[in-house]
Structures are given as structure tokens and as C-alpha cells.
Amino acid sequence: MRKVPHRIYLSEEQMPTQWYNLRADMKDLPDPMINPATGKPAIEEDLYPVFCKELARQEMDNTTRYVPIPEEVLEFYRMYRPSPLIRAYNLEKSLDTPAKIYYKFEGNNTSGSHKLNSAVAQAYYAKEQNLKGVTTETGAGQWGTALAEACSFFHLPLTVYMVKCSYEQKPFRKSVIQTFDADIIPSPSNTTQVGRKILEENPDTTGSLGCAISEAVEKAVTTDGYKYVLGSVLNQVLLHQSIIGEESLLAMQMIDEYPDVIVGCAGGGSNLGGLIAPFMRDKLTGKANPRIVAVEPASCPSMTRGKYAYDFCDTGKVTPMARMYTLGCDFIPSANHAGGLRYHGMSPILSKLYHDGYMEAVSAEQTKIFETAVQFAKQETILPAPESAHAIYGAVQEAIKCRESGEAKTILFGLTGTGYFDMVAYQSYMEHTMADYIPSDEELEASFAKLPKIPGIQ
Ligand SMILES: *Cc1c(COP(=O)(O)O)cnc(C)c1O
């Protein structure tokens, strides 16, 4: 009999009841956010126009190590958590590797991704503050779906601006979001001033994430009792996603395992920041020293080719500026199919850790990613999201290194979601029409030249 089962489940009682704030253990903190209006470090109050109070507090809190998860949020988590840790026996066999591969699967809920972990928290705090509603944008659709589920549960009205080309390419995303009572509007739209202006200038535009953000922000600030919410990058989102890592650590302890290498895909950094949180805690406090590897698309390489500089977190330029690895907030990556990884910047927490040498980053082209995704689907019978397939790719590369060196390392990666709404992407891979686009140094330099100028800082 095998010692370790395929699926390692924690019981409901074992589910962590606190989020872990990685910043409390960082000796060198990320640089402070800067208020673009004053050029001075932002204070909590500067965030109030954008975020609800408790989330603004969490955003700025560098010292509280553990944050109790509100009972209402725990009650929601219990509907789909703890999520399973899975031993990829078949993948290991197919790779002929001595490595032991584990993955934490976050696709076990209707939204199909880890994004629900933070959506629930954000909807809860917004409801607690008696907001009348929230607005957001969605590119690929996972965040919009997750937030719609969460807002529906807490009876909080939600308006989602979805990039028009995605809205047309993924009609079922729209249906799911509508099932949960959210308003979904293809962007650009005539419901906002900025949308009307863009449509006037370019009636046939298929939209962009930047435009959808600008519409969502305008709608929030011009509607009484509304706020705008974001699904990645921010410190508060990494805090909420720490549940992924804390559960992984507990499940591995149950089977007497500890990862030598941890691999995650990186868009804005929320799933990776959440997955690595307790392992980074061990690294920062000297208890253990696992390697940590971020995998990003070659078409949007913020860590591997970006600049460590102050930039806006959103293309709409309404949030304070943060120092992070960035391609420039006006950089528009090519139409890579991993929509959730098409983000110009990287979480300031992860950026700082990467800058200080606590983690590594690699990038890969999307045809290689889909080759791995198809291989994984056949071995493990889960059709991965294109974003998640970046993490699989990184883990497979590590397992191949083990085959070559003969080392039986333990590898943990984050499988952030399922790809059932991404069949257009899979189809394009099968039909060999998928292209790999890598930005040139000139394109990146042109974008870096537009980074905000802050007197005395950059
Ligand atoms: C959004 C998304 C990602 C990337 O976002 P992060 O904030 O970097 O985690 C990865 N996987 C899936 C399935 C997503 O929906």
C-alpha cells in the first residue's frame, strides 16, 4: 500500500481561522506607497476614497502577524474549503522523475479559481461598512465571477465592467455572473463619461483592461455609497490568500512532508503570495530554506524583465503608487490566452522579496505552457486554467532536473483553477494557430520611459 494517499484533505476543524500577514516577519519592508497628489508616503486615510475602512487598514498594517478571519467569512470558506492537496503520482510516473510532486487545487468552486478567497473577504467588509454596492472590472472573467458569487451571498449589489472582447469570447462567463445577480456591462460602454468618450473616438474598439478599470472607478466614485475593489496585487489580497499556504503547510505536516521547492504562477502575485506565505515565514525566521519560483508569461514578464520602480497599481491611475517590478502601467501585453497573468506589475511584497533574493522568477512562452497543460490534463484529469499551467510548467521543469540529478526532491505547486471557460485558447493550441509574442527591449524601454516621475524619488 502507498503511504501517501492521492488526496490529502484537512477536516473542517483543521481549517486555519487566521490569515497570516507576511509583512510582520519581513526585516526589510516594501517601500511605502506614495500619494500621487502630494508625492508623500500615503496614509490610511488616503485610501478611504477607494477602499472600505477595514481593507484600507489591512493594506497599511505591517505589524499584525495574524488576523482572525471573521466568522461570516469562515462560514463561506467552509462551503468549499479546506481545498485538497494532491499528490501527482501519474504526472511523476509520466516524467520518470524521483521527485515527489504535490499541488494545492483551488479550482473546487464555481468561480473556478482561488480568487474567491479574497472576494468573500472584500464583499464581507464592504457589507459590514454598509456600502450600497461595489464596482470592479474583469479581464478574463475569473475575478468578476468570484466577486459576483461573494456579493450575492452578502446581498451586496455589484457592477462588473468586462473587457468587450472577453465578453464576446466567453458568453458563459456572463451567464454565470448574471446567475449571481451582478450587473455585467461590456466595456467601453455608454454608462460612463470615459466610456462614451472612447466609443465616440473609436466605435469599433474591443476594449482594454485599462478602459474597464477607468469605467469601474468612475462608476464607483460617482455613485453614492459605492467603492471599487481589486482582485490581486494589493497587500490585503495577499493576506486573504494566505489561507492557501497555511492549509498546504498543515496538510504536508499530516504526511510528514515539507517542500524543497515551491512553484506558483504570477500575474499580480496574489495566489503565489498566499501559497508561499508560511514557507516564506520559515525562510524569514530561519526555520527552513525552501526555494521559491515564480512563473510568468514571456509576453508579460514583469519580474524577469521589468523595472523595480514606483508605478500605479491600476491602469486608471487612481490607487496610490507602489514600488514594484513593473512593465509600466500603460504597457498593454499581447493577447496572451492567460488573461489572469496579463498584468503590468507585481505585488509590492513579492517584488521586495524577489529584489532581496528570497525568491526566483522564470518566464515561458504560451505554446510551451499549453503543451504542459495538455500533458497534465491527461495525467491528472484536471483541465487546468492557462494561468495555472504556468505553475505546472515550472514544477515539471524542476521534476526534470531531479530526473537528471537523481535527487528525490519534494515539489509543491499551486493549481489555481480550471480552464473550462478557456476552450477558445485550447482550440487555438490544438489547431496550431497560437502565436508566441515576446516584447522587444525597445518596446519595454518605451514603456519604462513613461513611468511616473516623483521629485526626489525617481
Ligand atoms: C487571476 C488568476 C491568476 C493570477 O492572479 P494572481 O493574483 O497572480 O494570483 C492565476 N490563476 C488563475 C486561475 C486566475 O484566475
The ligand as a Gaussian input file, in Angstrom:
#p B3LYP/6-31G(d) Opt

LIG

0 1
 C       -6.272000      35.642000     -11.757000
 C       -5.690000      34.301000     -11.835000
 C       -4.304000      34.070000     -11.655000
 C       -3.302000      35.174000     -11.456000
 O       -3.537000      36.094000     -10.460000
 P       -2.581000      36.237000      -9.177000
 O       -3.091000      37.411000      -8.476000
 O       -1.180000      36.406000      -9.701000
 O       -2.736000      35.012000      -8.405000
 C       -3.835000      32.779000     -11.684000
 N       -4.658000      31.748000     -11.900000
 C       -5.982000      31.911000     -12.090000
 C       -6.831000      30.717000     -12.343000
 C       -6.539000      33.193000     -12.062000
 O       -7.845000      33.355000     -12.235000

